[in-house]
């Protein structure tokens, strides 16, 4: 049950991002704003998430995991209610930042609790399971969002997110113990955090795997930010059809995460990441070719989306575990840095793919290719700096 609650916490971010993506055209119309401003609501959320993780990680290293976790969930709950009542896109942007801060607390501290409680192959296994079960969130989110739009309006979507935040709050109160004993806590404030960050930044393997995940997230968020406009406005799909497509892709990611959890018992995690990066890169290049020369046909777009999303299940869990294994003595700060890299990279992707408006998939395709290539580069660098003595300690 503890793993289930931790997974739910890690799913708050995908829920808050993906559930209302099918409603982008409706929200843009009601609030009289543009597609690029709507995509900024994603950027606002991820900037908030990044800020929340910067605060939550070192704070939890000092005072324990449970109290900051409860604070973050309450903030996310209240901000979600505020989003449902937002009268303008400007207010929605502010509330999305606050929602992101609360979500960032949950994401980073859920991961930190896991690192406190597990080690070695078990860490790889459970982190992949969390990634896989957490994949239920992006599967359910757009489908639920599409269903809500059939019977209601976009504001009800945020009320559902608020209800899910309340469920997470109850789960933490009832099931999550304090995982960081007083003897392992670090005294000090922001200066201590900076000292821990400097220490981690000197660890080549940690930094490399952090950036592998960050730039894979850049490619993934380019898809998340622009896919609704590409599929609905360029290809002519309905919001429900888009939600089904999104769910299929997310199901692929969940399946690959769960498969990866089993395979890490016998196969080095780096080999799984390598396969994932190769497939994602090929799919992104296919989308780029389709955008440049073939007028973005559905027979290229839909398979390319699937093979960009599904293999991420082999990348994020293993990349995060390989990085986390290098930061066990201050897991909160290490988890914050992982989340910060992920969120910052993802927040950059959202406005970039909106440069050409809603009638071109080229910026999205370029962003996906660039993200894949940079992620692959840091993967190679991680391999050059790691030890082969322990197949679960670094890289092969």
C-alpha positions as CSV (number, residue, x, y, z in Angstrom):
1,X,0.0,0.0,0.0
2,X,2.9,2.4,0.7
3,X,4.2,1.9,-2.9
4,X,0.7,2.6,-4.2
5,X,0.5,5.9,-2.2
6,X,4.0,6.9,-3.4
7,X,3.0,6.1,-7.0
8,X,-0.2,8.2,-6.6
9,X,2.0,11.1,-5.4
10,X,4.2,10.8,-8.4
11,X,1.1,10.7,-10.6
12,X,-0.3,14.1,-9.5
13,X,2.0,15.9,-12.0
14,X,0.9,13.9,-15.0
15,X,-2.7,14.2,-13.9
16,X,-2.5,18.0,-13.6
17,X,-0.8,18.2,-16.9
18,X,-2.6,15.7,-19.1
19,X,-6.2,15.7,-17.9
20,X,-7.1,19.1,-19.3
21,X,-5.0,18.9,-22.5
22,X,-8.0,17.7,-24.6
23,X,-9.8,20.9,-23.4
24,X,-7.1,23.3,-24.7
25,X,-9.3,24.5,-27.6
26,X,-12.3,25.0,-25.3
27,X,-10.3,26.8,-22.6
28,X,-8.6,29.0,-25.2
29,X,-12.0,30.0,-26.6
30,X,-13.7,30.7,-23.2
31,X,-10.8,32.7,-21.9
32,X,-10.2,34.5,-25.2
33,X,-6.6,33.5,-25.5
34,X,-4.2,31.9,-28.0
35,X,-2.7,28.4,-28.4
36,X,0.7,29.7,-27.3
37,X,-0.8,31.2,-24.1
38,X,-2.5,27.9,-23.4
39,X,0.8,26.0,-23.8
40,X,2.3,28.5,-21.3
41,X,-0.1,27.0,-18.7
42,X,2.0,23.9,-19.0
43,X,5.2,25.9,-18.7
44,X,3.8,27.6,-15.6
45,X,3.0,24.2,-14.0
46,X,6.5,22.9,-14.7
47,X,8.2,26.0,-13.4
48,X,6.1,25.7,-10.2
49,X,7.1,22.0,-10.0
50,X,10.7,22.9,-10.4
51,X,10.4,25.5,-7.6
52,X,8.6,23.1,-5.4
53,X,11.3,20.5,-5.8
54,X,14.1,22.9,-5.0
55,X,12.4,23.7,-1.7
56,X,11.1,20.3,-0.8
57,X,14.3,18.3,-1.3
58,X,16.6,20.1,1.1
59,X,13.8,20.9,3.4
60,X,13.0,17.2,3.8
61,X,16.7,16.4,4.3
62,X,16.6,18.7,7.3
63,X,13.1,18.1,8.9
64,X,12.0,14.8,7.5
65,X,9.8,13.7,4.6
66,X,6.3,13.6,6.1
67,X,5.5,17.2,7.1
68,X,6.7,18.8,3.8
69,X,4.8,16.2,1.9
70,X,1.5,17.1,3.7
71,X,2.1,20.8,3.0
72,X,2.7,20.2,-0.7
73,X,-0.5,18.1,-1.1
74,X,-2.6,20.7,0.6
75,X,-1.2,23.5,-1.6
76,X,-1.9,21.4,-4.8
77,X,-5.5,20.7,-3.5
78,X,-6.2,24.4,-3.0
79,X,-4.6,25.6,-6.2
80,X,-6.6,23.0,-8.2
81,X,-9.8,24.4,-6.8
82,X,-8.6,27.9,-7.7
83,X,-7.9,26.7,-11.3
84,X,-11.5,25.5,-11.5
85,X,-12.7,29.0,-10.7
86,X,-10.2,31.0,-12.7
87,X,-11.9,33.9,-14.6
88,X,-8.9,34.7,-16.9
89,X,-5.8,33.0,-18.4
90,X,-3.6,35.3,-16.3
91,X,-5.1,34.1,-13.1
92,X,-5.0,30.5,-14.4
93,X,-1.3,30.9,-15.0
94,X,-0.6,32.0,-11.4
95,X,-2.7,29.2,-10.0
96,X,-0.9,26.7,-12.2
97,X,2.4,27.8,-10.7
98,X,1.0,27.2,-7.2
99,X,-0.4,23.8,-8.3
100,X,3.0,22.9,-9.7
101,X,4.7,23.8,-6.5
102,X,2.4,21.5,-4.5
103,X,2.8,18.8,-7.1
104,X,6.6,19.2,-7.0
105,X,6.6,18.5,-3.3
106,X,4.7,15.3,-3.8
107,X,6.8,14.1,-6.7
108,X,10.2,14.7,-5.1
109,X,9.3,13.5,-1.6
110,X,7.6,10.3,-2.9
111,X,10.9,9.5,-4.7
112,X,13.0,10.4,-1.6
113,X,10.9,8.1,0.6
114,X,11.5,5.3,-1.8
115,X,15.3,5.9,-1.8
116,X,15.2,6.0,2.0
117,X,13.5,2.6,2.2
118,X,15.2,0.6,-0.6
119,X,18.6,0.0,-2.2
120,X,20.3,-1.9,-5.0
121,X,18.3,-4.1,-7.4
122,X,15.2,-3.5,-5.3
123,X,15.5,0.2,-6.0
124,X,15.6,-0.4,-9.7
125,X,12.6,-2.8,-9.5
126,X,10.3,-0.6,-7.5
127,X,11.3,2.6,-9.3
128,X,10.3,0.9,-12.6
129,X,7.1,-0.4,-11.0
130,X,6.3,3.2,-9.8
131,X,7.0,4.4,-13.3
132,X,4.7,1.7,-14.7
133,X,1.8,2.1,-12.3
134,X,2.2,5.8,-12.5
135,X,1.6,5.4,-16.2
136,X,-2.0,4.7,-15.3
137,X,-2.3,8.5,-14.6
138,X,-1.6,9.7,-18.1
139,X,-3.7,6.9,-19.5
140,X,-6.7,7.7,-17.4
141,X,-6.2,11.5,-17.4
142,X,-6.9,12.4,-21.1
143,X,-9.7,9.8,-21.3
144,X,-11.3,11.2,-18.1
145,X,-10.8,14.7,-19.4
146,X,-12.5,13.8,-22.7
147,X,-15.4,12.2,-20.8
148,X,-15.8,15.2,-18.6
149,X,-15.9,17.5,-21.7
150,X,-18.7,15.4,-23.1
151,X,-20.9,15.9,-20.0
152,X,-19.5,19.1,-18.6
153,X,-16.9,21.9,-19.0
154,X,-13.2,22.2,-18.6
155,X,-13.5,23.6,-15.0
156,X,-14.8,20.3,-13.7
157,X,-11.5,18.7,-14.8
158,X,-9.7,20.7,-12.2
159,X,-12.2,19.8,-9.5
160,X,-11.5,16.1,-10.3
161,X,-7.7,16.9,-9.8
162,X,-8.6,18.5,-6.5
163,X,-10.5,15.3,-5.4
164,X,-7.5,13.2,-6.4
165,X,-5.2,15.4,-4.3
166,X,-7.5,14.9,-1.4
167,X,-7.3,11.2,-1.7
168,X,-3.5,11.4,-1.8
169,X,-3.6,13.6,1.4
170,X,-5.6,10.9,3.2
171,X,-3.2,8.2,1.9
172,X,-0.2,10.0,3.3
173,X,-1.9,10.7,6.7
174,X,-2.9,7.1,7.1
175,X,-0.2,5.0,5.5
176,X,3.1,6.9,5.0
177,X,5.5,6.8,8.0
178,X,8.4,9.1,8.5
179,X,11.2,7.4,6.5
180,X,14.1,9.7,7.5
181,X,15.3,9.2,11.1
182,X,16.6,12.2,13.0
183,X,20.1,10.7,13.0
184,X,20.3,10.9,9.1
185,X,19.0,14.5,8.8
186,X,21.2,17.3,7.7
187,X,21.2,20.6,9.6
188,X,21.4,23.9,7.9
189,X,19.4,25.9,5.3
190,X,19.9,27.0,1.8
191,X,23.7,27.1,2.2
192,X,23.7,23.4,3.0
193,X,21.5,22.7,0.0
194,X,24.0,24.5,-2.2
195,X,26.9,22.6,-0.7
196,X,25.0,19.3,-1.4
197,X,24.2,20.4,-4.9
198,X,27.9,21.2,-5.6
199,X,28.8,17.8,-4.3
200,X,26.4,16.1,-6.7
201,X,27.4,18.2,-9.6
202,X,30.9,16.9,-9.2
203,X,29.6,13.3,-9.7
204,X,29.8,12.8,-13.4
205,X,27.6,9.7,-13.4
206,X,24.8,11.4,-11.4
207,X,24.8,14.5,-13.7
208,X,24.9,12.5,-16.9
209,X,21.9,10.3,-16.0
210,X,20.0,13.3,-14.6
211,X,20.5,14.9,-18.1
212,X,19.5,11.7,-19.9
213,X,16.2,11.9,-18.1
214,X,15.9,15.7,-18.5
215,X,16.3,15.7,-22.3
216,X,14.1,12.6,-22.8
217,X,11.5,14.7,-20.9
218,X,12.1,17.6,-23.3
219,X,11.2,15.3,-26.2
220,X,8.2,13.8,-24.4
221,X,6.9,17.2,-23.3
222,X,7.2,18.5,-26.9
223,X,4.7,15.7,-27.8
224,X,2.5,16.4,-24.8
225,X,2.3,20.2,-25.4
226,X,1.6,20.1,-29.2
227,X,-0.1,16.7,-29.9
228,X,-3.6,17.9,-29.1
229,X,-3.4,20.7,-31.7
230,X,-1.7,18.4,-34.2
231,X,-4.2,15.5,-33.8
232,X,-7.3,17.6,-33.4
233,X,-6.7,20.7,-35.6
234,X,-4.3,19.4,-38.3
235,X,-5.6,15.8,-38.6
236,X,-9.2,16.6,-37.7
237,X,-9.7,14.1,-34.8
238,X,-12.2,14.8,-32.1
239,X,-11.2,15.4,-28.4
240,X,-12.4,11.9,-27.5
241,X,-10.4,10.3,-30.4
242,X,-7.3,12.3,-29.3
243,X,-7.8,11.1,-25.7
244,X,-7.9,7.5,-26.9
245,X,-4.8,8.0,-29.0
246,X,-3.0,9.6,-26.0
247,X,-4.1,6.8,-23.7
248,X,-2.8,4.1,-26.1
249,X,0.6,5.8,-26.1
250,X,0.6,6.1,-22.3
251,X,-0.4,2.4,-22.0
252,X,2.7,1.6,-24.1
253,X,4.8,3.6,-21.7
254,X,3.3,1.9,-18.7
255,X,3.8,-1.6,-20.3
256,X,7.4,-0.9,-21.0
257,X,8.0,0.4,-17.5
258,X,6.6,-2.8,-16.0
259,X,8.5,-5.0,-18.4
260,X,11.7,-3.1,-17.5
261,X,11.1,-3.8,-13.8
262,X,11.2,-7.5,-14.6
263,X,14.1,-7.3,-17.0
264,X,16.4,-5.4,-14.6
265,X,16.8,-8.7,-12.7
266,X,18.8,-10.2,-15.6
267,X,19.6,-7.3,-17.9
268,X,21.8,-4.3,-17.1
269,X,19.7,-1.2,-16.8
270,X,21.9,0.7,-19.3
271,X,21.1,-1.8,-22.0
272,X,17.4,-1.1,-21.5
273,X,18.0,2.7,-21.7
274,X,20.0,2.2,-24.9
275,X,17.2,0.3,-26.6
276,X,14.7,3.0,-25.5
277,X,16.8,5.9,-26.8
278,X,17.3,4.2,-30.2
279,X,13.6,3.6,-30.7
280,X,12.6,7.1,-29.6
281,X,15.2,8.7,-31.8
282,X,14.1,6.8,-34.9
283,X,10.5,7.7,-34.2
284,X,11.3,11.4,-33.8
285,X,13.3,11.5,-37.0
286,X,10.3,9.8,-38.8
287,X,8.1,12.6,-37.5
288,X,10.5,15.2,-38.7
289,X,10.6,13.7,-42.2
290,X,6.8,13.6,-42.3
291,X,6.6,17.2,-41.2
292,X,9.1,18.5,-43.7
293,X,8.2,16.5,-46.8
294,X,4.9,14.7,-46.5
295,X,2.5,17.3,-45.0
296,X,2.3,15.5,-41.6
297,X,0.2,12.4,-42.6
298,X,-1.7,10.5,-39.9
299,X,0.0,7.2,-40.9
300,X,3.4,8.7,-39.8
301,X,2.2,10.9,-37.0
302,X,0.3,8.4,-34.9
303,X,3.0,5.6,-35.0
304,X,5.7,8.1,-34.4
305,X,3.9,9.4,-31.3
306,X,3.5,5.9,-30.0
307,X,7.2,5.0,-30.5
308,X,8.3,8.3,-29.0
309,X,6.2,7.8,-25.8
310,X,6.2,4.0,-25.1
311,X,10.1,3.5,-24.9
312,X,10.3,6.3,-22.3
313,X,9.2,3.6,-19.9
314,X,12.7,2.0,-20.4
315,X,14.5,5.3,-19.8
316,X,13.0,7.3,-16.9
317,X,12.9,4.6,-14.2
318,X,16.3,3.2,-15.0
319,X,17.9,6.6,-15.5
320,X,16.4,7.9,-12.3
321,X,17.6,4.8,-10.3
322,X,21.1,5.0,-11.8
323,X,21.4,8.6,-10.8
324,X,19.8,8.1,-7.3
325,X,22.3,5.4,-6.5
326,X,25.0,8.1,-6.6
327,X,23.2,10.4,-4.1
328,X,22.0,8.2,-1.2
329,X,23.5,10.3,1.6
330,X,21.3,13.2,0.7
331,X,18.4,11.6,-1.1
332,X,16.1,14.6,-0.8
333,X,18.5,17.0,-2.6
334,X,19.4,14.3,-5.2
335,X,15.7,13.7,-5.9
336,X,15.1,17.5,-6.1
337,X,17.8,17.8,-8.7
338,X,16.4,15.0,-10.7
339,X,13.0,16.5,-10.6
340,X,14.3,20.0,-11.3
341,X,16.2,18.9,-14.4
342,X,13.1,17.1,-15.6
343,X,10.8,20.0,-14.9
344,X,13.0,22.7,-16.3
345,X,13.7,20.8,-19.5
346,X,10.0,20.0,-19.9
347,X,9.0,23.7,-19.3
348,X,11.3,24.8,-22.1
349,X,9.7,22.5,-24.6
350,X,6.1,23.8,-24.2
351,X,6.6,27.3,-25.5
352,X,9.1,26.3,-28.2
353,X,6.6,24.0,-29.9
354,X,4.0,26.7,-30.0
355,X,6.1,29.1,-32.1
356,X,4.4,28.2,-35.3
357,X,0.9,28.3,-33.9
358,X,-1.5,25.4,-34.3
359,X,-0.9,24.7,-38.0
360,X,2.5,23.2,-38.1
361,X,4.1,20.2,-36.5
362,X,7.6,21.1,-37.5
363,X,8.6,22.9,-34.2
364,X,7.4,19.9,-32.2
365,X,9.3,17.4,-34.4
366,X,12.5,19.5,-34.2
367,X,12.2,19.7,-30.4
368,X,11.7,16.0,-30.2
369,X,14.8,15.2,-32.3
370,X,17.0,17.6,-30.4
371,X,15.9,16.2,-27.1
372,X,16.6,12.7,-28.2
373,X,20.0,13.5,-29.5
374,X,21.1,15.4,-26.4
375,X,19.8,12.6,-24.2
376,X,21.7,10.0,-26.1
377,X,24.9,12.1,-25.9
378,X,24.8,12.2,-22.1
379,X,24.0,8.5,-22.0
380,X,27.3,7.9,-23.8
381,X,29.1,10.1,-21.4
382,X,27.6,8.3,-18.4
383,X,29.0,5.0,-19.8
384,X,32.5,6.4,-20.1
385,X,32.5,7.5,-16.5
386,X,31.0,4.5,-14.7
387,X,32.2,1.3,-13.1
388,X,31.5,-2.1,-14.4
389,X,32.1,-3.8,-11.1
390,X,28.5,-3.7,-9.9
391,X,25.9,-3.9,-12.7
392,X,23.4,-2.0,-10.6
393,X,25.7,0.8,-9.3
394,X,26.3,2.8,-12.4
395,X,26.7,1.7,-15.9
396,X,28.0,-1.1,-18.1
